[in-house]
Amino acid sequence: MLLGVITSSPEIAEKIKESYTLKFDIHNSEKWIEFFRRENFILLKSSDDKILEWLNSLKENFEPEAYINLDFANSLNNEHLVWDVVLPNTFFEYHNKVDEIELDKENRDNFIKNPLFLENYDIQNDYNFEKFWLSIWWICLSAKNWFKEENRKNINMAYESDIIDEYSYYLIKESLKLDIKNHLYIIKIIRALNKEDKKEILVENGVNILNFLINSMIV
């Protein structure tokens, strides 16, 4: 099986390159998109603002059988702590109006619209996921403009989401256009609000989870 992994994190990319002994693919790389590969494994590293080009580049150049996104997210509740790795299956898009109005029980449901879903993992009940700091089936909110910490209460009331990132929702929308949604997997490493805090340890844990998922639940 040919696997394609995409990330915007230089640290995650370096750790994956090291773990899988990947070599730079100069023929397919471009200014903002770098490919690294070996026979059955492709890593694509790019910047956040090029996210919607990732899947298209992978499909156009390689047509892998699985598209895996490993990147960071922040927790929105007390269920998920720094170190956790989350496999969300429900995704919402963040709307800036949440910051502008007083939310109550009557109007908060106005923002629960157009959810997207991913349920591609072959989950086995005999896995002890907590042993790996791994959480299955949670809600991810995607905000192109990172939310302000003082708006957390409004966000939690409007969406009741578990984690927040920049682009998962839009990544799934793009996968629908390319007809590859059933081959897409999203993995999120929970980081501290100080994004640099313990990053090396978080990356190592996240890549270990990636290895586990590839061997146990994707391949």
N, C-alpha and C positions, 0 to 999 in steps of 0.2 A: 504494500500500500504506500502510495506517495503522499506525504504529509506536508502541508504548508503552514508554518507558524508566523504570525505577524505581531509586531510590538512597536511601540513608540519609545520605549525605554532603552537608552544605550546600555544601562547596567544589565537589564534582562537579556538583551541581545548578546552581550559579551559572555554571560554565563551559559547561555544556550550554545554559542559557538564553541566554548570550551568543553561542555558536556558531550556534544555530539561530533566534535572534531570537524567542524564545517570550514570550507574554504570560500574565499571571496569569489563571486561570479561576476567578473568584469563585463562580460558580454551582455547581460541583462540588466545590470545596474544603471541607474540614472543619477542626476544631481541630487534629488531628494529621496530616492529609494535605493536601498542597497540590498542585494541578494547574497546569501551565503548558502552553500549546499554541499550535500554528498549524495550518494546514489538515490536514496529514498526519502530524503529529508531536505526541506527548503526553509530557510529563515529569511523573512523580509523585514527590514528595519526602516522606518520612515518617521517623519514628524507628524504631530497631531493634525495639522492643517491639510495633510495629504491623505487623510484616513480613507476617504471615499475612493481613492485611486488604488488602494492596496489590493482589494479583492479582484478588481478588474485586471491589475498587473499580474497577479498570481494565476488567474484563470487563463489570461491571454498567453502567458509565457509557458505555463507548466501544466495546467489542469489537474491539480492534486485531488485526491479522493476525500481529503478532510482539510478544512480551513480552521485553524486554531488561533484565537487571539488571547495572548497572555499580557496583561497590563495591570496598572494600579487602579484602586478606587478608594473612596473614603466611606467609613461607616456612618449611618444615620441613626443608629439605635444602639442599645446596650447589648444586643445579641451577638454582634460581631466586633471582635477586638483586633487590634494590631497583631499581626502574625496569621490571622485567619485567611484562608483562601476560599472564595465563594464561586459557585457555579450557578448564576442566576438563570431563571427560566421565564421571568416576566419582566417586560421593559416598558418604561414610560418616558415621554419627552417632557422636559421641564419648560414651563412657560413663565416668562418674567412677570406676568400679572400677579403671580403669587406674592411677589414682593410689594405690590402696590395696594392691595385691598385687605380689609379686615375679614379674616376667614371665620366662618361659623358652620354649624351642622347643615345649614340649608345650602350654602353655596360651595362648600368644599368639594362636592362631587362633580362640579363643573370641570375639574382638571383631570379626572380619571377617564380619559378618552384615548381611543386608538392604541390600545396596548399591543405589543408584539410579543410572541412567545417562541422559546426554543426548548425542545424536549428531545434532544438527539442522543443523550447519554444512555448507554445500556446499563441501567442501575441494577446492582445485585444486592439483595438484602443481607447477605452475610458479610459485607464490608463494614468495618468499624470506622466510619468516616471521621469521627471526632478524634481518633487516634492520630490522624494526619492533619488536624486543624482544618478540616475540609467541611464546608457547608453546602448542601444540595438544595436546589429549588427555593430561591429567594427573589425579591423584587429589586430591580436596578433602575434608578432614575438617571437619565443622561442630560447634562447641562453643558451646552457649548461654552457659555460664560460661567465660570465657576461661581457657585453660590456664596453669599456672605454668611459667616457663622451666625450672625444675629438673626438670620432668616430661617434658621433650622426649625423652629417651632412651627412656622407656617408651612414649610415643606413637609414636615412629618404629618401635619394635619391634612394637607391636600392629597398627598400621595401614599402615605403609610408605607413608604419604600424602606428597604433595608440598607442599601448602599447607593452611592452616587459616583458617577464618572463623567467623562467628557463626551463619549461618542458611541457607546454600544448600541443604542437605539438606532442611530443612523447607519451603523455597520450592518445591522439586520435589514434595514430598508434597502440598502444597496444589494445585499445578498438576494433579496426577493427579485430585484430587477434582473440579476444575473442567473436566476433560477438555481441557486446553490444553497439556499437556506437550510435544507435538510442535511447539509454537509458542514455546517458552521458550528463551532464550539467557542464559547466565551468563558474565560477564566480570569477572575479578578483577585489580586493580592491586596488585602486591607493594609493601608499605610497610616502612619501618624499624621496629624494635622501639620506638624513640621515634616515636610515631605522628605527631608534628608535623614531623619532620625532612624537609625538601625536599618538603613536601606540595604546594606550588603547582606544582612541576615535574612531580611524579607525576600530578597531576590533568590537567595539559595533555597529557601523553603518553597517559594513559588515554582522554581524550576524542578525541584524534587517532586512536587505535586504533578507538574506537567508530565514528567517521566512516568509516574504512577498511572495517570489517566490514559496516556498513550498505550501503555502495556496492558491495562486492565479493562478499559471502558470504551476506547475508541477503535483500536485495531481489531 
